[in-house]
Amino acid sequence: MKISIFGTGYVGLVTGSCLANLGHEILCVDIDEAKIQKLLEGKLPFYEPGLKDLVAKNIRKERLKFSTNMEEGVNFADVIFNCVGTPGQDDGTADLKYVYAVAENVGKFAKNKKYLVNKSTVPPGTAKECHIIIQQQNPLSQVEIVSNPEFLAEGKAVYDFTHPDKIVVGSRDSAAYSVLRKVYTGRVRSYIPFLETDWATAETIKYANNSFLATKICFINEIANICDKVGADVKLISQAMGLDYRISSKFLHAGIGYGGSCFPKDVRALYSTAKKHGYDAKLLKEVDDLNKRQHGQMLTRIKEHFNQDLTGKRFTIWGLSFKPKTSDIREAPALTVINQLLEHGAEVHVHDPVAMPEMKEEFGEKITFHENPHNAVEGSSGIIVLTEWDEYRNVHLNEFADKMQHKVIFDGRNIYEPELVQEDGFTYYGVGRR
């Protein structure tokens, strides 16, 4: 099939390259000429394991092409994926101007029957609004709107696309279901639920999915904070809870809190959508507030250890991205911790395997970047672990302990065993663990 992808960001590029790898002919369209030029040169705008090789392979096989021409993108295919960004606004609502701009262009240029598939995460009512926009452009338009939300986790997005736990398709046109099955040929197996539903239900599924996972994270972090007060071990509590088949162990790993482009934005957007419709979803508001508070818990622990005075002290941060295997620093806990340390007069040295260029754009020369995690700890008053990269799990602490001013570790991701860290002569602080 010929398929157009509007938007070459995270969702668009992963979707386009994976569909090309299925044998479809893909045209990715973006208004950013510089980004398109870089993609044609094989340069990706972000880091995602396996994606660079997938893009290069399908460009080479001429199954993946790029363009900045909107009209060409609309008329290239009968199935058009809308994968543009939906950034969160100050009031928590999703900014849908890019989604609606695509709908407007499809309505303007489409000459026959087409399916506009909203892949981006959008609040309930977006598909209906896209339909209205297209009808305003062309009352005789044959474009059908489909809601097909993505469920791609950064760091394993290619795997998630090729091994989905569900494919959700919302439409008012029954023919759309069979069209989408053809799009995902090779993907739809008897053991993968293909959920056929309406627009609003499909749109809400994605928000409900992410909001529940965010709630699980915040719940176990709250339990961890209680553990700190009563002297319990949250790791064993998480293990015990995970053995209950009704709960499962997924997303019950206590730490400094979640970040990224999905969970924070989606929780706020669902809360804002409910509020718009006259319902105060207090649980979702508290999840968002609790996660923000969790980001600040690390500073409290650091200040307690150093008797509230951080002036002139040098701290090493290991991990800048909001999770491993991605360069994404959007709403990463590291942003909060770095700003707090700087505000308290501390000197900050950092390392991350892939996310340092993004953090340099954020802080510039206010902090010091190191290409090697070992070099970053020299003269340090403490190591703060904020991303659970394997590079930090496998370090031998005793190799550089003598280079530090103070041998203390603040483990924001609970990746170390306290006993082993203490054997190397370090003071250990975890989240809900001592």
C-alpha positions in Angstrom: 0.0 0.0 0.0 1.0 3.6 -0.4 0.8 5.5 2.9 1.5 9.1 3.8 2.9 10.1 7.2 2.4 13.7 8.3 5.0 14.6 10.9 8.5 13.2 11.3 8.8 13.4 15.0 9.0 10.5 17.3 5.6 8.9 16.4 5.8 9.7 12.7 9.3 8.5 12.0 8.9 5.2 14.0 5.5 4.5 12.4 6.7 5.4 8.9 9.9 3.3 9.0 8.2 0.3 10.6 5.4 0.4 8.0 8.0 0.7 5.2 9.7 -2.3 6.7 6.4 -4.2 6.2 6.7 -3.6 2.5 4.5 -0.5 2.2 5.6 2.5 0.2 5.8 5.4 2.6 6.1 9.2 2.1 6.9 11.1 5.2 5.9 14.8 5.1 7.1 17.6 7.3 7.1 21.4 7.0 10.6 21.6 8.6 12.9 21.6 5.6 16.1 21.3 7.7 14.7 18.2 9.4 13.8 16.6 6.1 17.2 17.3 4.7 18.9 15.7 7.6 16.6 12.6 7.3 17.6 12.3 3.7 21.2 12.3 4.8 20.4 9.6 7.3 20.6 11.8 10.4 17.8 11.3 13.0 16.5 14.2 15.1 16.5 12.0 18.3 17.9 8.7 19.6 15.9 5.5 19.5 17.5 2.0 19.5 17.3 0.3 16.1 15.6 3.2 14.4 18.6 4.7 12.5 19.3 1.3 10.8 15.6 0.8 10.0 15.4 4.3 8.4 18.6 3.8 6.4 17.5 0.3 5.2 14.1 1.4 3.9 15.5 4.6 2.3 18.0 2.3 0.5 15.2 0.0 -0.6 13.2 3.1 -1.8 10.3 2.3 0.4 10.8 5.3 2.6 10.8 8.8 1.1 10.5 12.3 2.5 8.9 15.6 1.3 7.9 19.0 2.5 5.1 19.3 -0.1 1.7 19.0 1.7 -0.3 18.5 -1.5 2.0 15.8 -2.7 1.6 14.1 0.7 -2.2 14.2 0.5 -2.4 12.8 -3.0 0.4 10.2 -2.7 -1.8 7.7 -0.8 -5.3 6.8 0.2 -4.3 6.3 3.8 -2.8 9.3 5.6 -1.4 9.1 9.1 -1.6 12.3 11.2 1.5 12.0 13.5 2.2 15.7 14.2 2.9 16.9 17.7 0.3 17.7 20.3 2.3 19.7 23.0 0.7 20.4 26.3 -0.3 24.0 27.0 0.0 25.9 30.3 -3.6 25.0 31.3 -2.9 21.3 30.7 -4.9 21.1 27.4 -3.3 19.6 24.3 -2.4 22.1 21.6 -4.1 20.7 18.5 -3.3 23.3 15.9 -0.9 21.0 14.1 -3.5 18.2 14.0 -6.1 20.5 12.6 -3.7 22.0 10.1 -3.2 18.5 8.6 -7.0 18.0 8.5 -7.3 21.3 6.7 -4.8 20.4 4.1 -6.3 17.0 3.5 -9.7 18.6 3.1 -8.2 21.1 0.7 -6.2 18.7 -1.5 -7.9 15.3 -1.4 -9.5 14.4 -4.7 -11.0 11.0 -3.9 -11.8 8.6 -1.0 -9.1 8.7 1.7 -8.7 7.8 5.3 -7.1 10.3 7.6 -5.8 8.3 10.6 -5.1 10.3 13.7 -2.1 8.5 15.3 -1.0 11.3 17.6 -2.4 11.3 21.1 -5.5 13.6 21.0 -8.4 14.2 23.4 -11.9 12.9 22.8 -13.7 15.0 20.2 -10.6 15.6 18.0 -11.7 13.2 15.3 -15.1 14.8 15.2 -13.5 18.3 14.9 -11.2 17.0 12.1 -14.3 15.8 10.2 -15.9 19.2 10.6 -12.8 21.0 9.3 -12.6 18.8 6.2 -16.3 19.3 5.5 -15.8 23.1 5.7 -13.0 22.8 3.2 -15.0 20.6 0.9 -18.6 19.6 1.7 -18.4 16.8 -0.9 -15.2 15.4 0.6 -15.0 11.6 0.8 -12.3 11.6 3.5 -13.1 9.4 6.5 -11.5 10.1 9.9 -10.0 7.2 11.8 -8.6 7.2 15.4 -5.7 4.8 15.8 -3.7 5.8 18.9 -0.1 4.9 19.3 1.3 2.9 22.2 5.0 3.3 21.7 7.3 3.5 24.7 10.5 5.5 24.1 13.5 3.3 24.2 11.7 0.3 22.7 9.4 1.9 20.2 10.4 -0.3 17.3 9.7 -3.4 19.3 6.4 -2.0 20.5 5.3 -1.4 17.0 6.3 -4.9 15.8 4.9 -6.6 18.9 1.8 -4.7 19.9 -0.4 -5.8 22.8 -3.4 -4.2 21.0 -4.3 -2.2 17.9 -7.2 0.2 18.5 -9.2 1.5 15.6 -12.0 4.0 16.1 -14.2 4.9 13.1 -17.8 5.5 12.0 -17.1 3.8 8.6 -17.0 0.0 8.8 -14.7 -0.2 5.8 -12.0 1.6 7.8 -11.5 -1.5 10.0 -10.5 -3.7 7.0 -8.3 -0.9 5.6 -6.4 -0.6 8.8 -6.0 -4.4 9.0 -4.3 -4.3 5.6 -2.0 -1.5 6.9 -0.9 -3.7 9.7 -0.7 -6.9 7.7 1.9 -9.1 9.3 1.1 -7.4 12.6 -2.4 -8.6 13.3 -2.4 -12.1 14.8 -5.1 -14.0 16.5 -3.4 -13.4 19.8 -3.3 -9.6 19.3 -6.6 -7.9 20.0 -7.8 -5.7 17.2 -10.3 -3.4 18.9 -12.9 -1.9 16.7 -14.7 1.0 18.3 -15.9 4.6 17.8 -13.9 7.8 17.7 -14.3 9.0 21.3 -13.6 5.6 22.8 -10.4 5.1 20.8 -9.2 8.6 21.8 -9.9 8.0 25.5 -8.3 4.6 25.6 -4.8 6.1 25.1 -5.3 8.7 27.8 -6.7 6.1 30.2 -3.9 3.7 29.5 -1.1 6.2 30.2 -2.9 7.8 33.2 -3.3 4.4 34.9 0.4 3.6 34.4 1.3 7.1 35.8 -1.0 6.4 38.8 0.8 3.1 39.5 4.1 4.9 39.5 2.8 7.6 41.8 1.2 5.0 44.1 4.4 3.1 44.7 6.4 6.3 45.1 3.9 7.4 47.8 4.4 4.0 49.5 8.2 4.6 49.2 7.9 7.9 51.0 6.0 6.1 53.8 8.7 3.5 53.9 11.3 6.3 54.5 9.3 7.3 57.6 8.7 3.9 59.1 11.9 2.1 58.1 10.4 -0.3 55.6 11.9 -1.5 52.3 9.8 -0.6 49.3 11.6 -3.0 47.0 10.3 -6.0 48.9 6.8 -4.4 49.1 6.8 -3.9 45.3 7.9 -7.5 44.9 5.1 -8.8 47.1 2.5 -6.6 45.4 3.6 -7.7 42.0 3.0 -11.3 42.9 -0.7 -10.6 43.1 -1.9 -11.4 39.6 -4.5 -8.6 39.9 -1.8 -6.0 40.3 1.4 -7.3 38.4 4.8 -5.9 39.0 4.9 -3.5 35.9 5.3 0.2 36.8 5.7 -0.6 40.6 9.4 0.4 40.7 9.8 3.3 43.2 12.0 6.2 42.3 12.2 9.9 41.7 9.1 10.0 39.5 8.1 9.8 35.8 8.9 12.3 33.0 8.9 12.4 29.3 6.5 13.6 26.6 3.6 11.2 27.3 2.7 10.6 30.9 2.8 14.2 32.2 1.1 15.6 29.2 -1.6 12.9 28.9 -2.6 13.0 32.6 -3.0 16.7 32.4 -4.9 16.6 29.1 -7.3 14.0 30.4 -7.9 16.0 33.6 -8.5 19.2 31.4 -10.8 17.3 29.1 -12.9 16.1 32.1 -13.0 19.6 33.5 -14.1 21.0 30.2 -17.0 18.7 30.3 -17.9 19.7 33.9 -16.2 16.9 35.9 -13.4 17.5 38.4 -11.2 14.4 38.1 -9.3 15.0 41.4 -7.4 11.7 41.3 -5.7 12.7 38.0 -4.9 16.1 39.4 -3.3 14.5 42.5 -1.3 12.1 40.4 0.2 15.0 38.5 0.9 17.0 41.7 2.4 14.0 43.5 4.8 13.3 40.6 6.0 17.0 40.7 6.5 16.7 44.5 8.4 13.5 43.9 10.9 15.2 41.6 11.7 17.5 44.5 12.2 14.8 47.1 15.8 14.3 46.1 16.9 17.8 47.1 15.3 17.3 50.6 17.4 14.2 51.1 20.6 15.9 49.9 20.0 18.9 52.1 19.4 16.7 55.2 22.6 14.9 54.6 24.7 18.1 54.3 22.9 20.0 57.1 21.0 22.2 54.7 24.1 23.9 53.3 25.0 23.0 49.6 27.0 26.2 48.8 30.1 25.4 46.9 29.6 21.7 47.0 30.1 19.7 43.8 27.5 17.1 42.8 27.7 14.5 40.1 24.5 13.6 38.2 24.4 10.3 36.4 21.5 10.2 33.9 19.8 13.1 32.2 17.1 11.6 30.0 13.7 10.8 31.6 14.3 7.1 31.1 17.1 4.9 29.6 17.5 4.2 25.8 16.3 7.7 24.8 17.7 11.2 24.5 14.4 12.7 25.5 14.8 15.1 28.5 11.2 16.6 28.4 10.0 16.9 32.0 12.9 14.7 33.1 13.6 14.7 36.9 17.1 15.8 36.1 15.8 19.2 35.0 14.2 19.8 38.4 17.2 18.5 40.4 19.8 20.5 38.4 17.8 23.7 38.8 17.4 23.1 42.5 21.1 22.4 43.1 22.1 25.5 41.2 19.6 27.6 43.2 21.3 26.4 46.4 24.7 27.4 45.2 26.0 23.9 44.3 28.3 23.1 41.4 26.8 20.5 39.0 28.7 17.9 36.9 26.7 15.6 34.7 27.0 12.5 32.4 24.5 10.7 30.2 25.2 8.2 27.4 23.1 10.1 24.8 21.2 13.0 26.2 24.0 15.5 26.9 23.5 17.5 23.7 19.8 18.1 24.6 20.8 19.2 28.1 23.5 21.5 26.8 20.8 23.4 24.9 18.9 23.7 28.2 21.7 24.8 30.6 24.7 25.7 28.4 27.8 26.5 30.6 25.8 26.6 33.9 26.8 23.0 34.4 29.8 20.8 33.4 29.5 17.9 31.0 31.7 14.8 31.0 32.0 12.2 28.4 33.0 9.6 31.0 31.0 8.9 34.1 34.2 8.2 36.1 35.7 11.6 35.3 32.4 13.3 36.4 32.9 12.1 40.0 36.3 13.6 40.7 36.1 16.0 43.6 32.4 15.3 44.0 30.4 15.6 47.3 27.9 13.0 46.1 26.6 11.0 43.1 23.0 11.4 42.2 21.6 8.7 40.0 18.5 10.0 38.0 18.3 7.5 35.0 18.8 3.8 35.3 21.2 3.3 32.4 23.1 0.0 32.5 26.3 2.0 32.4 25.6 3.0 36.0 24.4 -0.3 37.2 27.7 -2.0 36.3 30.2 0.5 37.8 32.7 -0.5 40.5 32.3 2.2 43.1 35.5 1.4 44.9 37.5 2.3 41.8 36.9 6.0 42.2 35.9 6.4 45.8 39.2 8.0 46.8 38.7 10.8 44.2 35.5 12.1 45.9 35.2 14.7 48.6 32.3 12.8 50.3 31.4 9.1 49.6 27.7 9.3 49.3 25.2 8.1 46.7 21.6 9.4 46.2 20.0 6.6 44.2 16.9 8.1 42.6 16.2 4.9 40.7 17.0 2.3 43.3 19.4 0.5 41.0 21.9 -0.4 43.7 21.7 -2.8 46.7 22.3 -0.7 49.8 24.5 -3.4 51.4 26.9 -3.6 48.5 27.2 0.2 48.2 27.9 0.4 52.0 30.6 -2.3 51.7 32.5 0.0 49.3 32.4 2.6 52.0 29.6 4.8 50.7 26.6 6.2 52.5 23.5 5.2 50.6 20.2 6.9 50.1 17.5 5.3 48.0 13.8 6.0 47.5 12.0 4.0 50.3 15.2 2.2 51.0 18.1 2.7 53.5 
